[in-house]
Amino acid sequence: MMTNKPKILFLFSDTGGGHRSAAEAIIEAIELEFPGQFKTEMVDFFRKYAPLPLNFAPDIYPHLSRYPNMWRIGYEVSDGSRRIRAFYNAMWPYLRRAVHQLLKENPVDLIVSVHQLVNIPLLRARLQSSVRFVTVVTDLVSTHSAWYHPGADLVIVPTMPAKEKALKSGLPIEKLLVIGQPVAERYISQAKNRLELRNELNWNTLLLTILLVGGGEGMGNLERNAIALNDAKLPIQLIIIAGRNQQLKSKLENQTWNMPTKIYGFVNKMPEFMKAADILITKAGPGTISEAFIAGLPLILYSKMPGQEDGNVGYVVNQGAGIWAPNPNLVVECITNWISNPEELAKVSNRSKQLEKPNASRDIAKALEKQVMLSINNKNQKRV
């Protein structure tokens, strides 16, 4: 009889893509669905175990993301089952010690990867283990081949296009589940309505409210879009999230605004902000898009990580949930059109809401619970 709680290890890294927030959302859902039944732990593989210079990957990522053409080349060159496995075969002597150390120091009942770059080396090291391995894909549509290793016991994907890529990458269909993108409970359980939230936030309750964000680092053409909207003198209220970019925040605060405008740095009230807004202008990150669907927000996507987020743009546009506006003039043009045609804005909002998958995190938690039980059964059979 087991006296200790089964343990689940989540492998992530702060290299963009919302890997940390995805893992946190799943862990939260596990506790909500199975309170007190499991022990969970998150490990940033690159920071804690990877050898030099890979352990600096989380610090390097924000700088790499500023060179989209280089990013695209790297993404496209490496995206192929044979190519990515050849790369890891060459890297294995360099990674082997770190991977074995991770497994030795973290005896668990289930390993869950929410980062594509740890799957191949971890599965190679785990070949004879009874501990099951699950991949939760945290890219929405344009999923890299590194996500899909046939040695995984289960691969959970957010969309049908991601499933199609998995099949093309050689993953057996019986190892695939289409569930959705994990999103924190606070985005789903927001009970207050738009008017209540605007009053609490001290926002104008009557004007069309535009939420402009650039990710945690305030990246992309956020400043140019803000200035273009200001110059257009539209009858709107503008809410700008500059993230951790303090220099940008200060610059925007010194701007003279032609409409009611509020400027924030990094915030922890994004669920409230989304629920209180009418339109979201953002880069094409998978987590933000999924959160916007839950809020029923029409999306204006103004930037993307080439290769990795190309499919996100196509998915939003083709589903009628928003538009692609890579320059500020297009952003202004879109909002002007929606102001003149409120029925079109309502249609896009409804379509966005139809794409929501609010139960994704909890459904993933339930799938992981089954995998833990299978791991425990495997261990028990080996003891017998």
DRENLOZA-706297 format. One record per atom (N, C-alpha, C, O): residue in one letter; x, y, z. Coordinates in steps of 0.2 Angstrom, whole numbers, plus 2048, in hexadecimal, padded with zeros to 3 digits. Atoms other than C-alpha are relative to their C-alpha. Layout:
<nodes>
AXYZ...
</nodes>
This chain:
<nodes>
M8047FA800M800800800M804806800M809807804M7FC7FA801M8078117FBM7FE805806M7F8806807T8007FB7FBT80A81D809T8018077FDT7FF80C800N7FE7FA803N81182B7FEN7FC8027FBN7F97FE7F7K8047FE806K8088367F2K8047FF7FAK80A8007F9P7FC801806P80C8327E0P8028077FEP7FF80C7FFK7FC7FA802K81883F7D9K8008017F8K8017FC7F4I7FF7FE807I8178487C8I8058057FFI80580A802L7FA7FB801L8268517C1L7FE8047F9L7FD8007F4F8027FC805F82285F7B5F8078047FDF80A807801L7FA7FD803L8318647A9L7FE8067FCL7FA8057F7F8017FA804F8318767A2F806804800F80B802802S7FA7FB7FFS83C88479FS7FD8077FDS7F88077F9D8027F9801D83989779ED8038037F9D8078087F9T7FE7FE807T83D89878BT7FA8027FCT7FA7FF7F6G8067FE804G82D8A0785G7FB7FA800G7FC7F5802G806805801G81D897780G7FC7FE806G7F87FA805G8048017FAG816898791G8007F9803G7FB7F6806H7FF8077FDH81D887797H7FF800807H7FC7FC80AR8017FF7F9R81D88D7A9R7F9800801R7F67FD806S8077FF7FES80B8937A9S7FC7FA7FES7F77F9802A804806802A8058837A0A8017FB806A7FC7F8808A7FE8057FBA80E8787ADA7FC802807A7F97FE80AE8037FE7FAE8078837BBE7F87FF800E7F57FD805A807801801A7F58827B4A7FE7F9801A7F97F7804I8018077FFI7F686F7B3I8007FE807I7FC7FA80AI7FF8017F9I7FC86E7C5I7FA802804I7F87FF808E8067FD7FCE7EE8797CBE7FA7FC7FFE7F67FA803A805804801A7E286E7C2A8007F9803A7FB7F7805I7FF8077FDI7E985E7C9I7FD801808I7FA7FD80AE8027FE7F9E7E68667DBE7F9801800E7F67FF805L8077FF800L7D586B7D6L7FC7FA7FFL7F67F8802E803806802E7D085A7CFE8017FB805E7FD7F6807F7FD8057FCF7DA84F7DBF803803806F809802807P7FD7FC7FAP7DC85A7EBP8047FB805P8027F7808G7FB8037FBG7EB8547F6G8027F97FEG8057F6802Q7FF807801Q7ED8447ECQ8077FF7FCQ80A7F97FCF7FA800804F7FD8487E2F805805802F80380B805K7FA7FB7FFK80E8507E5K8028027F9K8047FE7F5T7FD7FE807T81485B7D6T806804801T807808806E7FA7FC800E8248637D2E8028037F9E8017FF7F5M7FE7FD807M82A86F7C4M808800800M80B803805V7F97FF801V83C86E7BEV8028037FAV8008017F4D7FD7FD806D84487A7B2D8067FC7FED80C7FD801F7FA805802F84F86D7A9F8068047FEF80C803800F7FA7FD802F85A87A7A1F804804805F80A803806R7FD7FC7FBR85D8857B0R8047FB805R8097FC808K7FD8057FBK8608767BCK8057FB7FEK8097F9802Y7FC806802Y8688687B2Y8048017FAY8097FE7F9A7FD800806A86D86D7A1A807803800A809807805P7F97FE800P88086F79EP8018077FCP7FC8097F9L7FE7F9804L888880798L8007FF7F9L8037F97F6P8047F97FEP88288A78EP7F97FF800P7F5804801L807801801L87188278DL7FC802807L7F6803806N8037FE7FAN86E88679FN7FE808800N7FA80A805F8017F9800F86D89879AF7FA8017FBF7F88077F9A8057FF805A85F89578DA7FA804802A7F88087FEP8067FB7FEP85189E797P802807800P7FE80B7FFD7FE7F9800D85C8AD798D8018037F9D8008087F7I7FE7FE807I8618AD786I7F98017FCI7F98047F7Y806800804Y84F8AA77FY7FD8077FFY7FC8087F9P8027F9802P8498BC781P8048047FBP8018087F7H7FB7FD805H8588C2777H7FF7FD7F9H7FE8007F4L801803807L8558B5769L7FA8027FDL7F98027F7S8077FF803S8438B9767S8008077FDS7FB8087F9R8007FA803R8488CA762R8038007F8R8038057F5Y7FD801806Y8508C3752Y7FB7FA7FCY7FD7F57FCP804805803P8418BA749P8027FC7FAP8007F77FAN7FE804806N8498B6739N8057FA802N8057F57FFM7FB8067FEM8578AC742M7FC7FB804M7FD7F5803W8058057FDW8498A474DW7FD7FB7FBW7FD7F57FCR803803805R84089F73DR8057FA7FDR8037F57FCI7FC805804I84F897735I8027FA805I8027F4803G7FE8057FBG85488D745G7FA7FB801G7FB7F5801Y8068047FFY842887747Y7FF7FC7FAY7FD7F67FBE801804806E840882735E8057FA7FEE8037F57FCV7FA805802V851879733V7FF7FA805V8017F5803S8008057FBS84E86F743S7F97FC800S7F97F7803D807803800D83B86B740D8007FA7FBD7FE7FB7F5G801806804G83B85973AG8037FA805G8087FB808S7FF8067FCS83B848743S8077FE800S80B7FD805R7FA802801R84B84273CR806805802R80B803805R7FC7FB7FFR85485273DR801802808R80780280AI8007FF7F9I85085574FI8037FB804I8077FC809R7FD8057FDR855844754R8077FF7FFR80B7FD803A7F9800802A86584574BA804805804A80A804807F7FD7FB7FBF869855755F8017FD807F8067FE80AY8008027F9Y86584D765Y8057FA801Y8087F9806N7FB806800N87083D761N807803800N80B801804A7FA7FD800A87E84975EA801803807A80780480AM8007FD7F9M87A85276FM8007FB806M8027FD80BW8018057FAW877842779W806800805W80580080BP7FA8007FBP889841780P801806804P80380580AY8007FA7FDY888853785Y7FA800806Y7FB80480BL8057FF7FCL87785178DL7FF7FA805L7FB7FB80AR8028077FDR87783F794R801801808R7FC7FF80BR7FF8007F9R87E8437A5R7FB804804R7F8802809A8057FC7FEA8728517A8A7F97FD801A7F67FE806V807803801V8638477A3V8007FB806V7FB7FA809H8008057FBH8688387AEH800803807H7FD80080CQ8007FD7F9Q86B8447BDQ7F9802801Q7F7801807L8077FE7FFL85A84B7BBL7FB7FA802L7F87FB807L8048067FEL85283A7BBL8017FD807L7FD7FB80BK7FE8037F9K85C8347CAK7FE804806K7FC80280BE8027FC7FBE8588437D4E7F9801801E7F7804806N8077FF7FFN8468437D1N7FC7FA7FEN7F97F97F9P804806800P83E8327D4P7F8802800P7F6805805V8077FE801V82C8347CEV7FC7FB7FEV7FE7F57FCD805805803D81C82B7C8D7FE8027F9D7FB7FE7F6L8017FE807L81A8357B9L8048067FEL80580B802I7FC7FA803I8248417AEI7FC8047FBI7F98007F7V8047FC805V81B84F7A5V8048057FDV80780A801S7FC7FA804S82485A798S7FB8057FDS7F68037F9V8037FB803V81D86A793V8058057FCV80380A7FAH7FB7FC804H82C86F789H8037FB7FBH8057F67FDQ7FE805806Q831867778Q8077FE800Q8097F97FEL7F9801800L84486877BL8027FB805L8087F9805V7FE8057FCV84485B789V7FE7F97FFV8017F4802N804807801N83A84D782N8057FB7FDN8057F5800I7FC805803I847844777I8067FE805I8067F7806P7FB8037FBP855843784P7FE7FD806P8007F8808L8038037FBL84A83F792L7FD7F97FFL7FE7F4803L802806802L842831789L8057FB7FEL8047F57FFR7FB805801R85282A784R8037FD806R8057F8807A7FE8027F9A85882A796A7FB7FB804A7FE7F7808R8058047FCR84882279CR7FE7FA7FDR7F97F77FFL802805804L847814790L7FE7FA804L7F87F7802Q8028067FCQ84680679DQ7FC801806Q7FB7FD80AS8037FE7FAS83C80F7AAS7F97FE7FFS7F67FE7FAS8078017FFS82B80B7B0S7FC806800S7F5806800V8037FA7FFV82781D7B3V7FE8037F9V8018037F4R8037FE806R81B8247A5R8028077FFR80480B803F7FE7FA802F81F83379BF7FB8037FCF7F98007F7V8057FC803V812840795V8038067FDV80680A801T7FE7F9803T81584F789T7F9803800T7F48017FDV8057FC801V80985D78AV8028067FCV80680A7FEV7FE7FC806V80B86777AV7FD807802V7F7808802T8027F97FET80B87A77FT8008057FAT7FF80B7FBD8017FC806D80C88176DD7F97FE7FDD7F77F87FDL807801801L7FB883766L7FF7FD7F9L7FA7F87F9V801803807V7FC87F753V8067FE7FDV8077F87FBS7F9802803S80E88074CS8047FD805S808800808T7FD8047FBT815872756T8067FD7FDT8067FA7F8H7FA803802H82786D754H8017F9801H7FE7F6805S7FF8077FFS82C85B751S8037FE806S8027F8808A7FD8027FAA83685B761A7FB7FE805A7FC7FB80AW8058027FBW82585A76AW7FE7F9800W7FC7F6805Y803806801Y821849763Y8057FA800Y8097F97FBH7FC806800H82B83A768H7FC7FA802H7F87FA806P804806800P824829766P8017FC807P7FD7F8809G7FF8037F9G82B823777G7FC803806G7FC80080BA8057FD7FBA81F82F780A7FA7FB801A7F87F87FCD8068047FFD811825788D7F98047FED7F48007FDL8057FC802L805833785L8028077FEL80680A801V7FF7F9802V80584477BV7FA803800V7F58017FCI8067FC800I7F885177FI8018067FCI80680A7FDV8007FA805V7F585E771V7FA804801V7F5802803P8057FB7FFP7EB86E771P7FB8007FBP7F58027FCT8057FF806T7E386D760T8017FB7FBT8057F77FBM800805805M7DF862751M8068017FBM8097FC7F9P7FA7FF804P7ED86A746P8067FD804P80B7FB801A7FB8037FCA7F9865754A8007F9800A8067F67FFK800807800K7F3854754K8027FD7F9K8067F87F8E7FE802807E7F5853741E8088007FFE80B7FC7FCK7F87FF800K808859743K8037FA804K8087F7802A7FE8067FCA80A84B750A8007FA7FCA8057F67FCL800806804L80483E745L8058007FAL8087FA7F8K7FB7FF805K80F844737K8077FF802K80C7FD7FFS7F98017FDS81E843743S8017F9802S8067F8805G7FF8077FFG81B831745G7FD7FD807G7FE7F8809L8038027F9L811831756L7FA7FB7FFL7F67FD7FBP806805801P805822757P7FA804803P7FA807808I8067FC7FEI7F3829758I7FD7FE807I7FA80280AE8038027F9E7EF81E768E804804805E80280380BK7FC7FC7FBK7FC829771K7FE807800K80180B804L8027F9800L7F383976DL7F9802803L7F57FE802L8067FE7FDL7E6843776L8008087FEL80480C7FFV8017F9801V7DF854770V7FB803805V7F6801806I8037FD7FAI7DA85E77FI7FF807800I7F980A801G8007F9800G7DE87077EG806803804G80B7FF806Q7FA7FC7FDQ7EB87D785Q7FE801807Q7F9803809P8027FF7F9P7EC87D798P800807802P80580B800V8017F97FEV7E688D79FV7FE800808V7FB7FC80AA8017FF7F8A7E68937B2A7F9800801A7F58037FDE8078007FEE7D68917BBE7FD807801E7F7808800R8027F97FFR7D58A47BER7FD8037FAR7F98077FAY8037FD806Y7D18A77ACY7F97FD7FFY7F58007FBI806804801I7C389A7ACI7FA802805I7F4803804S8047FF7FAS7BB89E7BDS7FE808802S7FC809807Q8017F97FFQ7BA8B17BBQ7F8802800Q7F58027FAA807800800A7A88B47C1A7FD8077FFA7F78087FDK8027F9801K7A78C87C0K7FF8017F9K8037FF7F4N8017FF806N7A08CF7B1N8048067FEN808809802R7FC7FA802R7A88DD7A6R7FF806803R80480A805L8017F97FDL7A08EC7AEL803800807L806805809E7FE8007F9E7A48E67C0E808800800E80B804804L7F9800800L7B68E37BBL8038077FEL808809800R7FE7F9802R7B88F47B2R800805806R804809807N8007FB7FAN7B28FD7C1N8057FE805N808803808E7FB8027FCE7BE8F37CCE8078037FEE80B805802L7FA7FE803L7CC8F77C0L8018087FFL80680A7FDN8007F9801N7C79097BFN8018027F8N8048077F7W8007FF807W7C59087ACW7F98037FEW7F4803802N8067FD802N7B89117A2N7FB7FA7FEN7FD7F57FBT805805801T7A89077A1T7FC8007FAT7F97FB7F8L8047FF806L7A190D791L8047FF7F9L8017FD7F4L7FC800806L7AF90E784L8037F97FEL8047F5802L7FD806803L7B5900779L8077FF803L80B804802T7FA8017FCT7C48F9783T8057FB7FCT8037F57FBI7FB804804I7D48F377AI8057FE805I808803808L7FB8037FBL7E08E8784L8067FF7FBL8067FA7F7L7FA800804L7F28EA77CL8057FD804L807800809V7FB8047FCV7FF8DD782V8057FE7FCV8047FD7F6G7FA803804G8108D777DG8047FB803G80A7FA802G7FD8057FCG8138C9788G804802806G804808808G7FC7FE7F9G81D8C9799G8058057FFG807809803E7FA7FB801E82C8D2791E7FE8067FCE80280A7FBG8027FA804G8218DF788G8038007F9G8058057F6M7FD800807M8288D9777M7FB8017FAM7F58037FBG8047FE806G8228DC765G7FF8077FFG80380B802N8017F9802N81B8EC75EN7FB803804N7F7807802L8057FE7FCL8128F076DL800808800L7FB80B800E8007F97FFE81890276EE7FD8037F9E7F98087F9R8027FE806R81590575BR7F88007FFR7F58047FDN807800801N8038FF75CN7FD805805N7F7807803A8027FC7FBA80090976CA8008077FDA7FA80B7FDI7FF7F9803I806919763I7FB8017FAI7F88067F9A804800806A7FC915753A7F9801802A7F58057FFL8077FF7FDL7EC91375DL7FF807803L7F980A802N8017F97FDN7EF923766N7FF8057FAN7FB80A7FBD8007FC805D7F292C756D7F98007FCD7F78057F9A806801804A7E292574EA7FA804804A7F5805801K8057FC7FCK7D892E75CK7F97FC800K7F47FF7FFL806804800L7CB92075DL7FC800806L7FF80280BP8057FF7FAP7BC920769P8017F9804P7FC7F5805I7FF8067FCI7C4912774I804802806I806807808Q7FC8007F9Q7CC90F785Q8067FB7FEQ8057F57FCL7FA804802L7DE908783L8037FD807L80580280BI7FD8037FBI7E58FC790I8077FD7FEI8067F87FAI7FA803802I7F88F878EI8047FD805I8047FF80BI7FC8047FCI8028EB796I8077FF7FEI8087FC7F9A7FA800802A8148EE795A8057FB802A80A7FA800G7FC8067FDG81A8DF79FG806802804G805807807R7FA7FF7FCR82B8DF7A6R8048067FDR80A8077FFN7FC7FB803N8318EC79AN7FF807803N7FA80B800Q8007FA7FCQ8338FB7A6Q8018067FCQ7FE80B7FCQ7FE7FA804Q83B906799Q7FA8027FBQ7F88087FAL8067FF804L82C90478DL7FA803804L7F7808802K8057FD7FCK82090779BK800807802K7FC80B801S7FF7F97FFS8289177A0S7FF8057FAS7FC80A7FBK8017FC806K82891D78EK7F98017FFK7F78077FDL8077FF801L81691A78CL7FC804805L7F8808803E8037FC7FBE81292279CE8018087FFE7FD80C801N7FE7F9801N81A932796N7FD8027F9N7FE8087F7Q8047FE806Q80F932786Q7FA803801Q7F7802806T8067FC7FFT80193E784T7FB7FB7FCT7FB7FA7F6W805805803W7F1933780W7FA8047FEW7F8808802N8067FD803N7E2937776N7FA7FD802N7F47FF800M8068047FEM7D792B77EM8027FD807M8077FD809P7FF8037F9P7D5923790P8057FB7FFP8037F67FCT7FA805801T7E5919792T8037FE807T80480380BK7FC8037FAK7EC90E7A0K8057FC7FEK8057F87FAI7FA804802I7FD9077A0I8027FC806I8037FF80CY7FE8047FAY8038F97ABY8067FC7FEY8087FC7F8G7FA804801G8138EF7ADG7FE7F9800G7F87F77FDF8028087FFF8128DC7B1F7FB800805F7FB80380AV8068007FCV8018D87B8V7FF7F9801V8007F47FDN8028077FFN7FA8C97C0N7F8800800N7F57FB803K8077FF801K7E88CE7BCK7FE7FF7F9K7F98027F7M801801807M7E88C87AAM7F97FD7FFM7F57FF7FAP807803801P7D78BE7ACP7FB806801P7F78067FDE8047FA7FFE7CF8CE7B3E8008057FAE7FB8077F7F7FF7FB806F7D68D97A5F7FD7FD7FAF7FA8017F6M803803806M7D18CD797M7F8800801M7F58027FCK8078007FFK7BF8CB79EK7FD807800K7F88087FEA8027F9801A7BE8DE79FA8018037FAA7FE8097F8A7FF7FC806A7C48E278EA7FB7FD7FAA7F77F97FBD805802806D7BB8E177DD8047FD7FAD8027F97F6I7FC802806I7CA8DE771I8077FF803I809803807L7FA8017FEL7DB8D6774L8058017FAL8047FE7F5I7FA7FF805I7EB8DC76AI8067FD803I8087FF808T7FB8047FDT7F98D076DT8047FC7FBT8037FC7F5K7FC805804K8078C5766K7FD7F9800K7F87F8805A804806801A8028B4761A8027FA804A8047F5802G7FE8057FCG8078AA770G7FA7FB802G7F47FD802P8068057FFP7FD89A773P7FC801806P7F6800806G8037FF7FAG7F989D785G7FB806800G7F5806802T8057FA801T7F28AF782T7FA7FF7FCT7F58017FDI805802804I7E88A9774I7FB7FC803I7F57FD802S8058057FCS7E089B77ES7FC804805S7F6803806E8047FC7FBE7DC8A778CE7FB8057FDE7F6806800A8047FC803A7D58B3780A7F97FD7FEA7F48007FEF806804802F7C98A6779F7FB7FF806F7F5800805I8048017FAI7C38A378BI7FC806802I7F6806804A8037FA7FFA7BF8B578DA7FC8037FAA7F88087FAG8047FE805G7B78B677CG8028067FCG7FE80A7FAL7FD7F9802L7C38C4776L8027FF7F8L8057FA7F7P7FD800807P7C58C8763P808802801P80A806805L7F87FF7FFL7D88C7760L8028047FAL8008037F4I7FC7FD805I7E38D2756I8077FE802I80A801806L7F98027FFL7F48CA754L8058047FCL8048047F6Y7FC7FC804Y8028D5750Y8077FE7FFY80B8017FCS7F9803801S8128CA752S7FF7F9802S7FB7F7805K8008077FFK8178B8753K8077FE800K80C8017FDM7FA803801M8268AD755M8007FC7FAM7FC7F77FAP800804807P82A8A7743P8007F9801P8057F6805G7FF807800G827895741G7FB7FD806G7F67FA805Q8038037FAQ821891753Q7F9803801Q7F57FF803E8077FD7FFE81289D753E7FC8027F9E7F78057F9D8037FF806D80E89E740D7F97FD800D7F48007FEG806804800G800891742G7FB803805G7F5803804N8057FC7FBN7F889B751N7FD8057FCN7F78067FDV8037FB804V7F58A9745V7FB7FE7FCV7F58007FBG805804805G7ED89E738G7FA7FE803G7F57FE801Y8058037FCY7E3896745Y7FB805802Y7F5804801V8057FA7FEV7DB8A674CV7FD8037FAV7F78047FBV8037FC806V7D88AE73BV7FB7FB7FDV7F67FD7FBN805805803N7D189E733N7FA7FE804N7F57FD801Q8058027FCQ7C689B741Q7FB806801Q7F6806805G8047FA800G7BF8AD740G800803807G7FC807809A7FF7FE7F9A7C58B1752A804807800A805809806G7FC7FA800G7D08C074DG8048017F9G8027FE7F4I7FC7FF806I7DC8C7740I807801801I80A801807W7F9800800W7EE8C873CW8028077FEW8008097F8A7FE7F9802A7F58DA73CA807802802A808805808P7F97FF7FEP8088DB73CP802807800P808808801N7FD7F9800N8098EE73AN7FA804803N7F4802803P8057FC7FCP8008FC744P7FA8027FCP7F58037FFN8057FE805N7F6902735N7FA7FB800N7F57FD800L805806800L7ED8F1734L7FC800807L7F67FE807V8038017F9V7EA8F1747V7FA806800V7F5805802V8057FA7FFV7E1903746V7FB7FE7FBV7F58007FCE805801805E7D88FE736E7FB7FA802E7F57FB801C8048057FEC7D18EE73EC7FB803806C7F5802805I8047FD7FAI7CB8F774EI7FB8057FDI7F58057FFT8047FB803T7C4905743T7FA7FD7FDT7F47FF7FEN805804804N7BA8F8739N7FB7FD805N7F57FD804W8048037FBW7B48F0749W7FB805804W7F6803806I8047FB7FDI7AE900750I7FA8027FCI7F58037FES8057FE805S7A4904740S7FB7FA7FFS7F67FB7FDN805806801N79D8F2740N8007FC806N8037F6806P8018047F9P7998EC752P7FE7F97FFP7FF7F5803E803807801E7908DD74BE8067FB7FEE8067F57FFE7FB804802E7A08D7743E8057FF806E8077F9807L7FC8017FAL7AA8D9753L7FC7FB805L8007F7808A8048057FCA79C8CF75CA8017F97FEA8017F5801K7FF806803K79E8C2750K8067FD801K8077F7802V7FA8037FFV7B08C0752V8017FE807V8047F9809S8008017F9S7AE8C1765S7FD7F9801S7FF7F5805N8038077FFN7A28B2764N8047FA7FDN8047F5800R7FC806803R7AD8A8759R8067FF804R8087F9805S7FB8017FBS7BB8AB765S7FE7FC806S8017F7808K8028037FBK7B18A5773K7FE7F87FFK7FF7F4803Q801807802Q7AC89576AQ8067FC7FFQ8057F6800L7FA804800L7BE890769L8037FE807L8087FB807E7FE8017F9E7C089077CE8007F8802E7FC7F57FFK8008067FDK7C5880785K802801807K8077FF809P7FF7FE7F9P7C3885797P8017FA804P8047FB80AN7FF8067FCN7C487379DN8077FC7FFN8087F7801A7FA803803A7D586F795A8047FE806A8077F8806S7FC8027FBS7DF8707A5S7FE7FA804S8027F6806R8038057FCR7D48657AFR8007F97FCR8017F47FFD800807804D7D28587A1D8077FE7FFD8087F87FFI7F9802800I7E58587A0I8027FD806I8057F7807A7FF8037F9A7E68557B3A7FD7F9800A8007F4803K8038077FFK7DA8467B1K8047FB7FCK8057F57FEA7FC804804A7E483F7A3A8077FE803A8097F8803L7FA8027FDL7F48407ADL7FF7FC806L8037F7808E8018047FBE7EC8387BCE7FF7F97FEE8027F4801K800806803K7E98297B1K8077FD7FFK8087F7800Q7F9802801Q7FB8287ACQ8047FF806Q8087FA806V7FC8027FAV8018297BEV7FE7F9802V8027F5805M8028077FEM7F681A7C2M8037FA7FCM8057F57FFL7FD805804L7FD8117B4L8087FF802L80A7F9802S7F98007FDS80F8157BAS8017FC806S8057F8807I8008037FAI80B80F7CBI7FF7F87FFI8027F4802N801807802N8047FF7C4N8067FC7FDN8077F77FFN7FA803803N8137FC7BAN8067FF805N8097F9805K7FB8017FBK81E7FE7C9K7FE7FB805K8037F6806N8028057FCN8147F37D3N8017F97FDN8027F4801Q800806804Q8147E57C6Q8087FE800Q8097F8800K7F9802800K8277E67C5K8037FE807K8077FA808R7FF8027F9R8287E47D8R7FE7F9801R8027F5804V8028077FFV81E7D47D7V8047FC7FBV8037F67FB
</nodes>
